[in-house]
């Protein structure tokens, strides 16, 4: 008898989740992901290969 009641409760919960998913409701909240850490290459004291002059327009 207990197993029958638990099976009915599970079936009702499954039907409720299916009905709510039709409206875009998600009962399983996604876990917050940790921030992604990316290491960048350190250029150090190296000088650039070419210098590009940049001039501002006279209206500035």
C-alpha distance matrix in Angstrom:
0.0 3.8 5.4 5.1 6.4 8.8 9.9 10.8 12.5 14.4 15.4 16.7 18.6 20.0 21.3 22.7 24.5 25.9 27.1 28.8 30.4 32.2 34.0 34.9 32.5 31.5 28.7 29.8 33.2 35.6 36.9 40.5 42.7 45.5 49.0 50.6 53.7 56.5 59.7 62.9 66.1 68.7 72.0 74.0 77.7 78.4 80.6 79.6 81.2 82.7 83.5 82.9 84.9 83.1 85.2 84.1 85.5 88.4 86.4 84.3
3.8 0.0 3.8 5.4 5.2 6.2 8.6 10.0 10.7 12.4 14.3 15.5 16.6 18.4 20.1 21.1 22.6 24.4 25.8 27.0 28.6 30.7 32.4 32.9 30.3 29.0 26.1 27.0 30.2 32.6 33.7 37.3 39.4 42.2 45.7 47.4 50.5 53.3 56.5 59.7 62.9 65.4 68.8 70.7 74.4 75.2 77.4 76.5 78.2 79.8 80.5 80.0 81.9 80.2 82.3 81.3 82.7 85.6 83.6 81.4
5.4 3.8 0.0 3.8 5.4 5.1 6.0 8.6 9.8 10.4 12.2 14.2 15.2 16.3 18.3 19.8 20.9 22.4 24.2 25.6 26.8 28.9 30.9 31.3 28.9 27.5 24.7 25.4 28.8 31.0 32.2 35.8 37.8 40.6 44.1 45.6 48.6 51.4 54.5 57.7 60.8 63.5 66.8 68.8 72.5 73.2 75.4 74.4 76.0 77.6 78.4 77.9 80.0 78.3 80.5 79.5 81.0 84.0 82.1 79.9
5.1 5.4 3.8 0.0 3.8 5.5 5.1 6.2 8.6 9.9 10.5 12.3 14.2 15.2 16.5 18.3 19.9 21.0 22.5 24.3 25.7 27.4 29.5 30.3 28.1 27.1 24.7 25.8 29.3 31.7 33.3 37.0 39.0 42.1 45.4 47.0 50.2 52.8 56.1 59.2 62.4 65.1 68.4 70.5 74.2 74.7 76.8 75.6 77.2 78.6 79.4 78.7 80.7 78.8 81.0 79.9 81.2 84.2 82.2 80.1
6.4 5.2 5.4 3.8 0.0 3.8 5.4 5.1 6.2 8.6 9.8 10.6 12.3 14.2 15.3 16.5 18.4 20.0 21.0 22.5 24.3 26.1 27.8 28.7 26.2 25.3 22.7 24.1 27.4 30.1 31.7 35.3 37.6 40.6 43.9 45.7 49.0 51.8 55.1 58.2 61.5 64.1 67.4 69.4 73.0 73.7 75.7 74.6 76.3 77.7 78.3 77.5 79.4 77.5 79.5 78.3 79.6 82.4 80.3 78.3
8.8 6.2 5.1 5.5 3.8 0.0 3.8 5.4 5.1 6.1 8.6 9.9 10.5 12.2 14.2 15.2 16.4 18.3 19.9 21.0 22.4 24.7 26.3 26.8 24.2 22.9 20.1 21.1 24.4 26.9 28.3 31.9 34.2 37.1 40.5 42.2 45.4 48.2 51.5 54.6 57.9 60.4 63.8 65.8 69.5 70.1 72.2 71.2 72.8 74.3 74.9 74.3 76.2 74.4 76.5 75.4 76.8 79.7 77.7 75.5
9.9 8.6 6.0 5.1 5.4 3.8 0.0 3.8 5.4 5.1 6.1 8.6 9.8 10.4 12.3 14.2 15.3 16.4 18.3 19.9 21.0 23.0 25.1 25.6 23.5 22.3 20.0 21.0 24.6 26.9 28.6 32.3 34.3 37.5 40.7 42.2 45.5 48.1 51.4 54.5 57.7 60.4 63.6 65.8 69.5 69.9 72.0 70.7 72.2 73.6 74.4 73.7 75.7 73.8 76.0 75.0 76.3 79.2 77.3 75.3
10.8 10.0 8.6 6.2 5.1 5.4 3.8 0.0 3.8 5.4 5.0 6.1 8.6 9.7 10.5 12.2 14.2 15.2 16.4 18.2 19.8 21.4 23.4 24.4 22.3 21.7 19.5 21.2 24.7 27.4 29.5 33.0 35.3 38.6 41.7 43.3 46.8 49.4 52.8 55.8 59.1 61.8 64.9 67.2 70.8 71.2 73.1 71.8 73.4 74.6 75.2 74.3 76.1 74.1 76.1 74.9 76.1 79.0 76.8 74.9
12.5 10.7 9.8 8.6 6.2 5.1 5.4 3.8 0.0 3.8 5.4 5.1 6.2 8.6 9.9 10.5 12.3 14.2 15.3 16.4 18.2 20.3 21.8 22.5 20.0 19.2 16.7 18.4 21.8 24.6 26.5 30.0 32.5 35.7 38.8 40.7 44.1 46.8 50.3 53.2 56.6 59.2 62.4 64.5 68.1 68.7 70.6 69.4 71.1 72.3 72.8 71.9 73.7 71.7 73.6 72.4 73.6 76.4 74.3 72.2
14.4 12.4 10.4 9.9 8.6 6.1 5.1 5.4 3.8 0.0 3.8 5.5 5.1 6.1 8.6 9.8 10.5 12.2 14.2 15.3 16.4 18.7 20.5 20.9 18.5 17.3 14.9 16.1 19.7 22.2 24.2 27.8 30.0 33.2 36.4 38.0 41.4 44.0 47.4 50.4 53.7 56.4 59.6 61.8 65.4 65.9 67.8 66.5 68.1 69.4 70.0 69.2 71.1 69.2 71.2 70.1 71.4 74.3 72.3 70.3
15.4 14.3 12.2 10.5 9.8 8.6 6.1 5.0 5.4 3.8 0.0 3.8 5.4 5.0 6.2 8.6 9.9 10.5 12.2 14.2 15.3 17.0 19.2 20.1 18.3 17.6 15.9 17.5 21.2 23.6 26.1 29.6 31.7 35.1 38.1 39.6 43.1 45.5 49.0 51.9 55.1 58.0 61.0 63.4 67.0 67.3 69.0 67.6 69.0 70.2 70.8 69.8 71.7 69.7 71.7 70.6 71.7 74.6 72.5 70.7
16.7 15.5 14.2 12.3 10.6 9.9 8.6 6.1 5.1 5.5 3.8 0.0 3.8 5.4 5.1 6.1 8.6 9.8 10.5 12.2 14.1 15.6 17.3 18.5 16.5 16.4 14.6 17.0 20.4 23.3 25.8 29.2 31.6 35.1 38.0 39.7 43.2 45.8 49.4 52.1 55.5 58.2 61.3 63.6 67.1 67.5 69.2 67.7 69.3 70.3 70.7 69.6 71.3 69.2 71.0 69.7 70.7 73.5 71.3 69.5
18.6 16.6 15.2 14.2 12.3 10.5 9.8 8.6 6.2 5.1 5.4 3.8 0.0 3.8 5.5 5.0 6.1 8.6 9.8 10.5 12.1 14.5 15.9 16.4 13.9 13.3 11.1 13.3 16.7 19.6 22.0 25.4 27.9 31.3 34.2 36.0 39.5 42.2 45.8 48.5 52.0 54.6 57.7 59.9 63.5 64.0 65.7 64.3 65.9 66.9 67.4 66.3 68.1 66.0 67.8 66.6 67.7 70.5 68.4 66.4
20.0 18.4 16.3 15.2 14.2 12.2 10.4 9.7 8.6 6.1 5.0 5.4 3.8 0.0 3.8 5.5 5.2 6.2 8.6 10.0 10.6 12.7 14.9 15.3 13.6 12.7 11.3 13.1 16.7 19.1 21.8 25.3 27.4 30.9 33.7 35.2 38.7 41.1 44.7 47.4 50.7 53.6 56.5 59.0 62.5 62.8 64.4 62.9 64.4 65.4 66.0 64.9 66.8 64.7 66.7 65.5 66.6 69.6 67.5 65.7
21.3 20.1 18.3 16.5 15.3 14.2 12.3 10.5 9.9 8.6 6.2 5.1 5.5 3.8 0.0 3.8 5.5 5.0 6.1 8.6 9.8 11.0 13.3 14.5 13.3 13.5 12.8 15.2 18.6 21.2 24.2 27.5 29.7 33.3 35.9 37.4 41.0 43.4 47.0 49.5 52.9 55.7 58.6 61.1 64.6 64.8 66.2 64.6 66.0 66.8 67.3 66.0 67.8 65.6 67.4 66.1 67.0 69.9 67.7 66.0
22.7 21.1 19.8 18.3 16.5 15.2 14.2 12.2 10.5 9.8 8.6 6.1 5.0 5.5 3.8 0.0 3.8 5.4 5.1 6.1 8.5 10.1 11.3 12.6 10.7 11.2 10.3 13.4 16.4 19.4 22.4 25.5 28.0 31.6 34.1 35.9 39.6 42.1 45.7 48.2 51.7 54.4 57.3 59.7 63.1 63.5 64.9 63.3 64.9 65.6 65.9 64.6 66.2 63.9 65.6 64.2 65.0 67.8 65.5 63.8
24.5 22.6 20.9 19.9 18.4 16.4 15.3 14.2 12.3 10.5 9.9 8.6 6.1 5.2 5.5 3.8 0.0 3.8 5.5 5.1 6.0 8.8 10.2 10.4 8.4 8.1 7.4 10.1 13.3 16.0 19.1 22.2 24.6 28.2 30.7 32.3 36.0 38.4 42.1 44.6 48.1 50.8 53.6 56.1 59.5 59.8 61.3 59.7 61.3 62.1 62.4 61.2 62.9 60.7 62.5 61.2 62.2 65.0 62.9 61.1
25.9 24.4 22.4 21.0 20.0 18.3 16.4 15.2 14.2 12.2 10.5 9.8 8.6 6.2 5.0 5.4 3.8 0.0 3.8 5.5 5.2 6.6 9.3 10.0 9.5 9.7 10.3 12.6 15.7 17.9 21.3 24.3 26.3 30.0 32.3 33.6 37.3 39.5 43.2 45.5 48.8 51.7 54.4 57.1 60.5 60.5 61.9 60.1 61.4 62.2 62.6 61.3 63.0 60.8 62.6 61.4 62.2 65.1 63.0 61.4
27.1 25.8 24.2 22.5 21.0 19.9 18.3 16.4 15.3 14.2 12.2 10.5 9.8 8.6 6.1 5.1 5.5 3.8 0.0 3.8 5.5 5.4 7.3 9.4 9.0 10.6 11.5 14.4 17.1 19.7 23.1 25.8 28.2 31.9 33.9 35.5 39.2 41.4 45.1 47.3 50.8 53.5 56.2 58.8 62.1 62.2 63.4 61.6 63.0 63.5 63.8 62.3 63.8 61.4 63.0 61.5 62.2 65.0 62.7 61.2
28.8 27.0 25.6 24.3 22.5 21.0 19.9 18.2 16.4 15.3 14.2 12.2 10.5 10.0 8.6 6.1 5.1 5.5 3.8 0.0 3.8 5.3 5.4 6.7 5.3 7.4 8.5 11.8 13.9 16.7 20.2 22.7 25.2 28.8 30.8 32.6 36.3 38.6 42.4 44.6 48.1 50.7 53.4 55.9 59.2 59.5 60.6 58.8 60.4 60.9 61.1 59.6 61.0 58.6 60.1 58.6 59.3 62.1 59.7 58.1
30.4 28.6 26.8 25.7 24.3 22.4 21.0 19.8 18.2 16.4 15.3 14.1 12.1 10.6 9.8 8.5 6.0 5.2 5.5 3.8 0.0 3.8 5.3 4.9 5.1 6.2 8.5 10.8 12.9 15.0 18.7 21.1 23.2 27.0 28.8 30.2 34.0 36.1 39.8 41.9 45.4 48.1 50.7 53.4 56.7 56.8 57.9 56.1 57.5 58.1 58.4 56.9 58.5 56.2 57.8 56.5 57.2 60.1 57.9 56.3
32.2 30.7 28.9 27.4 26.1 24.7 23.0 21.4 20.3 18.7 17.0 15.6 14.5 12.7 11.0 10.1 8.8 6.6 5.4 5.3 3.8 0.0 3.8 5.6 7.4 9.6 12.1 14.5 16.4 18.3 22.0 24.3 26.2 30.0 31.6 32.8 36.6 38.4 42.2 44.1 47.5 50.3 52.7 55.5 58.7 58.6 59.6 57.5 58.8 59.2 59.4 57.8 59.2 56.8 58.4 56.9 57.5 60.3 58.0 56.6
34.0 32.4 30.9 29.5 27.8 26.3 25.1 23.4 21.8 20.5 19.2 17.3 15.9 14.9 13.3 11.3 10.2 9.3 7.3 5.4 5.3 3.8 0.0 3.8 5.7 9.0 11.7 14.4 15.6 17.7 21.4 23.3 25.5 29.1 30.5 32.1 35.8 37.8 41.6 43.4 46.9 49.5 51.9 54.6 57.7 57.7 58.6 56.6 58.1 58.3 58.3 56.5 57.8 55.2 56.6 55.0 55.4 58.2 55.7 54.3
34.9 32.9 31.3 30.3 28.7 26.8 25.6 24.4 22.5 20.9 20.1 18.5 16.4 15.3 14.5 12.6 10.4 10.0 9.4 6.7 4.9 5.6 3.8 0.0 3.8 6.3 9.7 11.8 12.5 14.3 18.0 19.7 21.8 25.4 26.8 28.3 32.0 34.0 37.8 39.6 43.1 45.7 48.2 50.8 54.0 54.1 55.0 53.0 54.6 54.9 54.9 53.3 54.7 52.2 53.7 52.2 52.8 55.6 53.3 51.8
32.5 30.3 28.9 28.1 26.2 24.2 23.5 22.3 20.0 18.5 18.3 16.5 13.9 13.6 13.3 10.7 8.4 9.5 9.0 5.3 5.1 7.4 5.7 3.8 0.0 3.8 6.4 9.2 10.1 12.6 16.2 18.2 20.7 24.3 26.1 27.9 31.6 34.0 37.7 39.8 43.4 45.9 48.5 51.0 54.3 54.6 55.7 54.0 55.7 56.1 56.1 54.7 56.0 53.6 55.2 53.6 54.5 57.2 54.9 53.1
31.5 29.0 27.5 27.1 25.3 22.9 22.3 21.7 19.2 17.3 17.6 16.4 13.3 12.7 13.5 11.2 8.1 9.7 10.6 7.4 6.2 9.6 9.0 6.3 3.8 0.0 3.8 5.5 6.9 9.3 12.9 15.3 17.8 21.4 23.5 25.3 29.0 31.4 35.1 37.4 41.0 43.6 46.4 48.8 52.1 52.5 53.8 52.2 54.0 54.7 54.8 53.6 55.1 52.9 54.7 53.3 54.4 57.3 55.1 53.2
28.7 26.1 24.7 24.7 22.7 20.1 20.0 19.5 16.7 14.9 15.9 14.6 11.1 11.3 12.8 10.3 7.4 10.3 11.5 8.5 8.5 12.1 11.7 9.7 6.4 3.8 0.0 3.8 6.1 9.4 12.4 15.2 18.0 21.5 24.0 26.1 29.7 32.4 36.0 38.6 42.2 44.6 47.6 49.9 53.3 53.9 55.4 54.0 55.8 56.7 56.9 55.8 57.4 55.2 57.1 55.8 57.0 59.8 57.7 55.6
29.8 27.0 25.4 25.8 24.1 21.1 21.0 21.2 18.4 16.1 17.5 17.0 13.3 13.1 15.2 13.4 10.1 12.6 14.4 11.8 10.8 14.5 14.4 11.8 9.2 5.5 3.8 0.0 3.8 6.3 9.1 12.3 14.8 18.3 21.0 22.9 26.5 29.2 32.8 35.5 39.1 41.5 44.6 46.8 50.3 50.9 52.6 51.3 53.1 54.2 54.5 53.7 55.4 53.4 55.4 54.3 55.7 58.6 56.7 54.6
33.2 30.2 28.8 29.3 27.4 24.4 24.6 24.7 21.8 19.7 21.2 20.4 16.7 16.7 18.6 16.4 13.3 15.7 17.1 13.9 12.9 16.4 15.6 12.5 10.1 6.9 6.1 3.8 0.0 3.8 6.5 9.1 12.0 15.4 18.0 20.2 23.7 26.6 30.2 32.8 36.4 38.7 41.8 43.9 47.4 48.1 49.7 48.5 50.5 51.5 51.6 50.8 52.4 50.4 52.3 51.1 52.7 55.5 53.6 51.3
35.6 32.6 31.0 31.7 30.1 26.9 26.9 27.4 24.6 22.2 23.6 23.3 19.6 19.1 21.2 19.4 16.0 17.9 19.7 16.7 15.0 18.3 17.7 14.3 12.6 9.3 9.4 6.3 3.8 0.0 3.8 6.4 8.6 12.3 14.8 16.7 20.3 23.0 26.6 29.3 32.8 35.3 38.3 40.5 44.0 44.6 46.3 45.1 47.0 48.1 48.4 47.7 49.5 47.6 49.7 48.7 50.4 53.3 51.7 49.3
36.9 33.7 32.2 33.3 31.7 28.3 28.6 29.5 26.5 24.2 26.1 25.8 22.0 21.8 24.2 22.4 19.1 21.3 23.1 20.2 18.7 22.0 21.4 18.0 16.2 12.9 12.4 9.1 6.5 3.8 0.0 3.8 6.1 9.3 12.3 14.5 17.9 20.9 24.4 27.3 30.8 33.1 36.3 38.3 41.8 42.6 44.5 43.6 45.7 47.0 47.3 46.8 48.6 46.9 49.2 48.3 50.2 53.1 51.6 49.0
40.5 37.3 35.8 37.0 35.3 31.9 32.3 33.0 30.0 27.8 29.6 29.2 25.4 25.3 27.5 25.5 22.2 24.3 25.8 22.7 21.1 24.3 23.3 19.7 18.2 15.3 15.2 12.3 9.1 6.4 3.8 0.0 3.8 6.5 9.1 11.8 15.0 18.3 21.7 24.5 28.1 30.1 33.4 35.2 38.7 39.6 41.4 40.6 42.8 44.0 44.2 43.7 45.4 43.7 45.9 45.0 47.0 49.8 48.4 45.7
42.7 39.4 37.8 39.0 37.6 34.2 34.3 35.3 32.5 30.0 31.7 31.6 27.9 27.4 29.7 28.0 24.6 26.3 28.2 25.2 23.2 26.2 25.5 21.8 20.7 17.8 18.0 14.8 12.0 8.6 6.1 3.8 0.0 3.8 6.4 8.4 11.8 14.9 18.3 21.2 24.8 27.0 30.2 32.2 35.8 36.6 38.5 37.6 39.7 41.1 41.5 41.2 43.1 41.6 44.1 43.4 45.6 48.6 47.3 44.6
45.5 42.2 40.6 42.1 40.6 37.1 37.5 38.6 35.7 33.2 35.1 35.1 31.3 30.9 33.3 31.6 28.2 30.0 31.9 28.8 27.0 30.0 29.1 25.4 24.3 21.4 21.5 18.3 15.4 12.3 9.3 6.5 3.8 0.0 3.8 6.3 8.9 12.4 15.5 18.6 22.1 24.1 27.5 29.2 32.7 33.8 35.9 35.3 37.6 39.1 39.5 39.4 41.4 40.0 42.5 42.1 44.5 47.4 46.3 43.5
49.0 45.7 44.1 45.4 43.9 40.5 40.7 41.7 38.8 36.4 38.1 38.0 34.2 33.7 35.9 34.1 30.7 32.3 33.9 30.8 28.8 31.6 30.5 26.8 26.1 23.5 24.0 21.0 18.0 14.8 12.3 9.1 6.4 3.8 0.0 3.8 6.3 9.6 12.9 15.6 19.2 21.1 24.3 26.1 29.6 30.6 32.5 31.8 34.2 35.6 35.9 35.8 37.6 36.3 38.8 38.4 40.8 43.7 42.8 39.9
50.6 47.4 45.6 47.0 45.7 42.2 42.2 43.3 40.7 38.0 39.6 39.7 36.0 35.2 37.4 35.9 32.3 33.6 35.5 32.6 30.2 32.8 32.1 28.3 27.9 25.3 26.1 22.9 20.2 16.7 14.5 11.8 8.4 6.3 3.8 0.0 3.8 6.5 10.0 12.8 16.4 18.6 21.8 23.9 27.5 28.2 30.1 29.4 31.5 33.1 33.6 33.7 35.8 34.7 37.5 37.4 39.9 43.0 42.3 39.5
53.7 50.5 48.6 50.2 49.0 45.4 45.5 46.8 44.1 41.4 43.1 43.2 39.5 38.7 41.0 39.6 36.0 37.3 39.2 36.3 34.0 36.6 35.8 32.0 31.6 29.0 29.7 26.5 23.7 20.3 17.9 15.0 11.8 8.9 6.3 3.8 0.0 3.8 6.7 9.7 13.2 15.3 18.6 20.5 24.1 25.0 27.2 26.7 29.0 30.8 31.4 31.8 34.0 33.2 36.1 36.2 39.0 42.1 41.6 38.7
56.5 53.3 51.4 52.8 51.8 48.2 48.1 49.4 46.8 44.0 45.5 45.8 42.2 41.1 43.4 42.1 38.4 39.5 41.4 38.6 36.1 38.4 37.8 34.0 34.0 31.4 32.4 29.2 26.6 23.0 20.9 18.3 14.9 12.4 9.6 6.5 3.8 0.0 3.8 6.4 9.9 12.4 15.6 17.8 21.5 21.9 24.1 23.5 25.6 27.5 28.3 28.8 31.3 30.7 33.8 34.2 37.1 40.3 40.1 37.3
59.7 56.5 54.5 56.1 55.1 51.5 51.4 52.8 50.3 47.4 49.0 49.4 45.8 44.7 47.0 45.7 42.1 43.2 45.1 42.4 39.8 42.2 41.6 37.8 37.7 35.1 36.0 32.8 30.2 26.6 24.4 21.7 18.3 15.5 12.9 10.0 6.7 3.8 0.0 3.8 6.7 9.0 12.4 14.4 18.1 18.7 21.2 21.0 23.2 25.4 26.4 27.3 29.9 29.7 33.0 33.7 36.8 39.9 40.1 37.2
62.9 59.7 57.7 59.2 58.2 54.6 54.5 55.8 53.2 50.4 51.9 52.1 48.5 47.4 49.5 48.2 44.6 45.5 47.3 44.6 41.9 44.1 43.4 39.6 39.8 37.4 38.6 35.5 32.8 29.3 27.3 24.5 21.2 18.6 15.6 12.8 9.7 6.4 3.8 0.0 3.8 6.3 9.2 11.7 15.3 15.5 17.7 17.3 19.5 21.7 22.6 23.6 26.2 26.2 29.6 30.5 33.7 36.8 37.2 34.4
66.1 62.9 60.8 62.4 61.5 57.9 57.7 59.1 56.6 53.7 55.1 55.5 52.0 50.7 52.9 51.7 48.1 48.8 50.8 48.1 45.4 47.5 46.9 43.1 43.4 41.0 42.2 39.1 36.4 32.8 30.8 28.1 24.8 22.1 19.2 16.4 13.2 9.9 6.7 3.8 0.0 3.8 6.2 9.0 12.5 12.4 14.9 14.8 16.8 19.4 20.7 22.2 25.0 25.6 29.1 30.5 33.7 36.9 37.6 34.9
68.7 65.4 63.5 65.1 64.1 60.4 60.4 61.8 59.2 56.4 58.0 58.2 54.6 53.6 55.7 54.4 50.8 51.7 53.5 50.7 48.1 50.3 49.5 45.7 45.9 43.6 44.6 41.5 38.7 35.3 33.1 30.1 27.0 24.1 21.1 18.6 15.3 12.4 9.0 6.3 3.8 0.0 3.8 5.5 9.2 9.9 12.7 13.4 15.9 18.5 19.5 21.4 23.9 24.7 28.1 29.5 33.0 35.9 36.8 33.9
72.0 68.8 66.8 68.4 67.4 63.8 63.6 64.9 62.4 59.6 61.0 61.3 57.7 56.5 58.6 57.3 53.6 54.4 56.2 53.4 50.7 52.7 51.9 48.2 48.5 46.4 47.6 44.6 41.8 38.3 36.3 33.4 30.2 27.5 24.3 21.8 18.6 15.6 12.4 9.2 6.2 3.8 0.0 3.8 6.5 6.4 9.0 9.7 12.3 15.0 16.1 18.3 20.9 22.1 25.6 27.4 30.9 33.7 35.0 32.2
74.0 70.7 68.8 70.5 69.4 65.8 65.8 67.2 64.5 61.8 63.4 63.6 59.9 59.0 61.1 59.7 56.1 57.1 58.8 55.9 53.4 55.5 54.6 50.8 51.0 48.8 49.9 46.8 43.9 40.5 38.3 35.2 32.2 29.2 26.1 23.9 20.5 17.8 14.4 11.7 9.0 5.5 3.8 0.0 3.8 5.7 8.8 10.9 13.8 16.4 17.2 19.8 22.1 23.4 26.8 28.6 32.3 34.8 36.2 33.3
77.7 74.4 72.5 74.2 73.0 69.5 69.5 70.8 68.1 65.4 67.0 67.1 63.5 62.5 64.6 63.1 59.5 60.5 62.1 59.2 56.7 58.7 57.7 54.0 54.3 52.1 53.3 50.3 47.4 44.0 41.8 38.7 35.8 32.7 29.6 27.5 24.1 21.5 18.1 15.3 12.5 9.2 6.5 3.8 0.0 3.8 6.4 9.5 12.4 14.9 15.4 18.4 20.4 22.2 25.4 27.5 31.2 33.5 35.2 32.4
78.4 75.2 73.2 74.7 73.7 70.1 69.9 71.2 68.7 65.9 67.3 67.5 64.0 62.8 64.8 63.5 59.8 60.5 62.2 59.5 56.8 58.6 57.7 54.1 54.6 52.5 53.9 50.9 48.1 44.6 42.6 39.6 36.6 33.8 30.6 28.2 25.0 21.9 18.7 15.5 12.4 9.9 6.4 5.7 3.8 0.0 3.8 6.5 8.9 11.8 13.0 16.2 18.7 20.8 24.2 26.6 30.2 32.8 34.7 32.1
80.6 77.4 75.4 76.8 75.7 72.2 72.0 73.1 70.6 67.8 69.0 69.2 65.7 64.4 66.2 64.9 61.3 61.9 63.4 60.6 57.9 59.6 58.6 55.0 55.7 53.8 55.4 52.6 49.7 46.3 44.5 41.4 38.5 35.9 32.5 30.1 27.2 24.1 21.2 17.7 14.9 12.7 9.0 8.8 6.4 3.8 0.0 3.8 6.5 8.6 9.5 12.8 15.2 17.6 20.9 23.6 27.1 29.6 31.7 29.3
79.6 76.5 74.4 75.6 74.6 71.2 70.7 71.8 69.4 66.5 67.6 67.7 64.3 62.9 64.6 63.3 59.7 60.1 61.6 58.8 56.1 57.5 56.6 53.0 54.0 52.2 54.0 51.3 48.5 45.1 43.6 40.6 37.6 35.3 31.8 29.4 26.7 23.5 21.0 17.3 14.8 13.4 9.7 10.9 9.5 6.5 3.8 0.0 3.8 5.6 6.9 9.9 12.8 15.1 18.6 21.4 24.8 27.5 29.6 27.4
81.2 78.2 76.0 77.2 76.3 72.8 72.2 73.4 71.1 68.1 69.0 69.3 65.9 64.4 66.0 64.9 61.3 61.4 63.0 60.4 57.5 58.8 58.1 54.6 55.7 54.0 55.8 53.1 50.5 47.0 45.7 42.8 39.7 37.6 34.2 31.5 29.0 25.6 23.2 19.5 16.8 15.9 12.3 13.8 12.4 8.9 6.5 3.8 0.0 3.8 7.0 9.9 13.3 16.0 19.6 22.7 25.7 28.6 30.8 29.1
82.7 79.8 77.6 78.6 77.7 74.3 73.6 74.6 72.3 69.4 70.2 70.3 66.9 65.4 66.8 65.6 62.1 62.2 63.5 60.9 58.1 59.2 58.3 54.9 56.1 54.7 56.7 54.2 51.5 48.1 47.0 44.0 41.1 39.1 35.6 33.1 30.8 27.5 25.4 21.7 19.4 18.5 15.0 16.4 14.9 11.8 8.6 5.6 3.8 0.0 3.8 6.5 9.8 12.7 16.2 19.4 22.4 25.1 27.6 26.0
83.5 80.5 78.4 79.4 78.3 74.9 74.4 75.2 72.8 70.0 70.8 70.7 67.4 66.0 67.3 65.9 62.4 62.6 63.8 61.1 58.4 59.4 58.3 54.9 56.1 54.8 56.9 54.5 51.6 48.4 47.3 44.2 41.5 39.5 35.9 33.6 31.4 28.3 26.4 22.6 20.7 19.5 16.1 17.2 15.4 13.0 9.5 6.9 7.0 3.8 0.0 3.8 6.4 9.5 12.8 16.1 19.2 21.8 24.3 22.7
82.9 80.0 77.9 78.7 77.5 74.3 73.7 74.3 71.9 69.2 69.8 69.6 66.3 64.9 66.0 64.6 61.2 61.3 62.3 59.6 56.9 57.8 56.5 53.3 54.7 53.6 55.8 53.7 50.8 47.7 46.8 43.7 41.2 39.4 35.8 33.7 31.8 28.8 27.3 23.6 22.2 21.4 18.3 19.8 18.4 16.2 12.8 9.9 9.9 6.5 3.8 0.0 3.8 6.4 9.8 13.1 15.9 18.8 21.1 19.8
84.9 81.9 80.0 80.7 79.4 76.2 75.7 76.1 73.7 71.1 71.7 71.3 68.1 66.8 67.8 66.2 62.9 63.0 63.8 61.0 58.5 59.2 57.8 54.7 56.0 55.1 57.4 55.4 52.4 49.5 48.6 45.4 43.1 41.4 37.6 35.8 34.0 31.3 29.9 26.2 25.0 23.9 20.9 22.1 20.4 18.7 15.2 12.8 13.3 9.8 6.4 3.8 0.0 3.8 6.5 10.0 12.9 15.4 18.1 16.8
83.1 80.2 78.3 78.8 77.5 74.4 73.8 74.1 71.7 69.2 69.7 69.2 66.0 64.7 65.6 63.9 60.7 60.8 61.4 58.6 56.2 56.8 55.2 52.2 53.6 52.9 55.2 53.4 50.4 47.6 46.9 43.7 41.6 40.0 36.3 34.7 33.2 30.7 29.7 26.2 25.6 24.7 22.1 23.4 22.2 20.8 17.6 15.1 16.0 12.7 9.5 6.4 3.8 0.0 3.8 6.7 9.8 12.6 14.9 13.4
85.2 82.3 80.5 81.0 79.5 76.5 76.0 76.1 73.6 71.2 71.7 71.0 67.8 66.7 67.4 65.6 62.5 62.6 63.0 60.1 57.8 58.4 56.6 53.7 55.2 54.7 57.1 55.4 52.3 49.7 49.2 45.9 44.1 42.5 38.8 37.5 36.1 33.8 33.0 29.6 29.1 28.1 25.6 26.8 25.4 24.2 20.9 18.6 19.6 16.2 12.8 9.8 6.5 3.8 0.0 3.8 6.5 9.0 11.6 10.5
84.1 81.3 79.5 79.9 78.3 75.4 75.0 74.9 72.4 70.1 70.6 69.7 66.6 65.5 66.1 64.2 61.2 61.4 61.5 58.6 56.5 56.9 55.0 52.2 53.6 53.3 55.8 54.3 51.1 48.7 48.3 45.0 43.4 42.1 38.4 37.4 36.2 34.2 33.7 30.5 30.5 29.5 27.4 28.6 27.5 26.6 23.6 21.4 22.7 19.4 16.1 13.1 10.0 6.7 3.8 0.0 3.8 6.4 8.2 6.8
85.5 82.7 81.0 81.2 79.6 76.8 76.3 76.1 73.6 71.4 71.7 70.7 67.7 66.6 67.0 65.0 62.2 62.2 62.2 59.3 57.2 57.5 55.4 52.8 54.5 54.4 57.0 55.7 52.7 50.4 50.2 47.0 45.6 44.5 40.8 39.9 39.0 37.1 36.8 33.7 33.7 33.0 30.9 32.3 31.2 30.2 27.1 24.8 25.7 22.4 19.2 15.9 12.9 9.8 6.5 3.8 0.0 3.8 5.4 6.0
88.4 85.6 84.0 84.2 82.4 79.7 79.2 79.0 76.4 74.3 74.6 73.5 70.5 69.6 69.9 67.8 65.0 65.1 65.0 62.1 60.1 60.3 58.2 55.6 57.2 57.3 59.8 58.6 55.5 53.3 53.1 49.8 48.6 47.4 43.7 43.0 42.1 40.3 39.9 36.8 36.9 35.9 33.7 34.8 33.5 32.8 29.6 27.5 28.6 25.1 21.8 18.8 15.4 12.6 9.0 6.4 3.8 0.0 3.8 5.4
86.4 83.6 82.1 82.2 80.3 77.7 77.3 76.8 74.3 72.3 72.5 71.3 68.4 67.5 67.7 65.5 62.9 63.0 62.7 59.7 57.9 58.0 55.7 53.3 54.9 55.1 57.7 56.7 53.6 51.7 51.6 48.4 47.3 46.3 42.8 42.3 41.6 40.1 40.1 37.2 37.6 36.8 35.0 36.2 35.2 34.7 31.7 29.6 30.8 27.6 24.3 21.1 18.1 14.9 11.6 8.2 5.4 3.8 0.0 3.8
84.3 81.4 79.9 80.1 78.3 75.5 75.3 74.9 72.2 70.3 70.7 69.5 66.4 65.7 66.0 63.8 61.1 61.4 61.2 58.1 56.3 56.6 54.3 51.8 53.1 53.2 55.6 54.6 51.3 49.3 49.0 45.7 44.6 43.5 39.9 39.5 38.7 37.3 37.2 34.4 34.9 33.9 32.2 33.3 32.4 32.1 29.3 27.4 29.1 26.0 22.7 19.8 16.8 13.4 10.5 6.8 6.0 5.4 3.8 0.0
